[in-house]
Amino acid sequence: MCQALLALDARFHDVQPRHPRGGKDGGRDLEARLTDGRSVWAGIGFRNSATDSAADRKWVKKKFSNDLTRALEVAPELKAFVFITNVELTIGERDALTRMAKRRGIDFVDVLHRERLRILLDSPDGLAARYQYLGISLSEEEQAAFFARWGTQIEQVISRQFAALDRKLMGLEFQQACGEVLRSLQVTIRLKRAMTPAEIGHFRATLRMMDYLGESPLLHTELIIRSEEEDITTDKKGIISWGVWVTPNGITGKIRDDVSTHSTNDPDSEKWVRARLSSFRSTYSAPVTQLRFGTDINGVMRHEYPIPKLGELHGCILVLLATNPLAAEVGSCELTANGYVVFESFRDELDDGYIRSPKVEDLWPDPLTSQEAAVPWLRVGRGIIDLRSATPRRRGPTSKRHA
């Protein structure tokens, strides 16, 4: 209890007990530090069934002297000493104890007698210690004072504890999820403003995911989206298609895009460089604020291709490429895998730059017309998937359709 009460005094911090269950205490029952950094030792002199008699006061004076002597024997450089007692002392008696300590080189002396302890215990700050150590219930007025003083802090502590527990559970859940095979990949490109099909015009965009650490069975994964209709202003609708191409790690050869007839028993099955994992097509007419594309990886695809586990995406390098005017309107980019946001970059983190490549097909797996191939690419942003420094947040189920 004395430790809790001393800690309520703003002059003291880092209050620590020496031997609360008995034993050699090295000259002090409590040890703390003053606000100026000096070490302060405290002795405790509690008398059983104290009546404030002359014998009680004489006992306190002797206990104070003995505790101070012992403290100075252990630490001759000590300059601060506190004594706590449940015996009520007069002002003259307290002054006498203070003079005794100062004659022995103590600069800071304080005697906490019974009345001061009572005031501390009956204050809003001390009500918890009073109930915990003395079992004295709180009246309705005291309860109101206690919660007025500590209610917000208690709520914050509870909230922090629950938040910390949630983070730990989310971390454990994600560690387990890292061992699961990749089930879905979704890219969301958010635009700075709502744009109509006519404003967007012809566009292409791709998020390239490259594994340079060798942890994934896929060397490259390309999530692509493009407009298909040349004149999109006639009926004010746009036609877009998107898909996912993969390049298995360590496999070389020709491009394959016929996933429906491909078989793992095919003698040519180990000769592809790129393979189309999925493709979709859709139309849109209303102004859009984001483009969302990707794929759900079903059981057939998992048998056809070496699909990585979620945790194997760690360390993959991402590059977001797009053509203008779409590139200039990109506000942020997000990659979600198995419902986890594994990468997110905002406009002030994105970097613009023209990409000069000797072969357009190096940046786009589908055939392009000469006019389309002449449109310059812009690198909108790049980054690295980091699954270990923090737990990615979860997203709810999302559709592959643009929104």
Stockholm file with secondary structure:
# STOCKHOLM 1.0

chainA/1-403         MCQALLALDARFHDVQPRHPRGGKDGGRDLEARLTDGRSVWAGIGFRNSATDSAADRKWVKKKFSNDLTRALEVAPELKAFVFITNVELTIGERDALTRMAKRRGIDFVDVLHRERLRILLDSPDGLAARYQYLGISLSEEEQAAFFARWGTQIEQVISRQFAALDRKLMGLEFQQACGEVLRSLQVTIRLKRAMTPAEIGHFRATLRMMDYLGESPLLHTELIIRSEEEDITTDKKGIISWGVWVTPNGITGKIRDDVSTHSTNDPDSEKWVRARLSSFRSTYSAPVTQLRFGTDINGVMRHEYPIPKLGELHGCILVLLATNPLAAEVGSCELTANGYVVFESFRDELDDGYIRSPKVEDLWPDPLTSQEAAVPWLRVGRGIIDLRSATPRRRGPTSKRHA
#=GR chainA/1-403 SS CHHHHHHHSTTEEEEEESCTTSSCCTTCSEEEEETTSCEEEEEEECCTTCCCCHHHHHHHHHHHHHHHHHHHHHCTTCCEEEEEESSCCCHHHHHHHHHHHHHTTCSEEEEECHHHHHHHHHSTTTHHHIIIIICCCCCHHHHHHHHHHHHHHHHHHHHHHHHHHHHHHHHHHHHHHTTSBCCEEEEEEEEEEEECHHHHCSCEEEEEEECSSSCSSEEEEEEEEEECCSCCSSSSCEEEEEEEEEEETTCCSEEECCTTTCCTTCTTTTCEEEEEEEEEEEEECSCEEEEEEEEECCHHHHHHSCCCBGGGGTTCEEEEEEETTTGGGEEEEEEEETTEEEEEEEGGGCCCCEECCSCGGGTCSSCCCHHHHHSCEEEEEEEECCCSSSCCCBCCCCCSSCC
#=GC SS_cons         CHHHHHHHSTTEEEEEESCTTSSCCTTCSEEEEETTSCEEEEEEECCTTCCCCHHHHHHHHHHHHHHHHHHHHHCTTCCEEEEEESSCCCHHHHHHHHHHHHHTTCSEEEEECHHHHHHHHHSTTTHHHIIIIICCCCCHHHHHHHHHHHHHHHHHHHHHHHHHHHHHHHHHHHHHHTTSBCCEEEEEEEEEEEECHHHHCSCEEEEEEECSSSCSSEEEEEEEEEECCSCCSSSSCEEEEEEEEEEETTCCSEEECCTTTCCTTCTTTTCEEEEEEEEEEEEECSCEEEEEEEEECCHHHHHHSCCCBGGGGTTCEEEEEEETTTGGGEEEEEEEETTEEEEEEEGGGCCCCEECCSCGGGTCSSCCCHHHHHSCEEEEEEEECCCSSSCCCBCCCCCSSCC
//
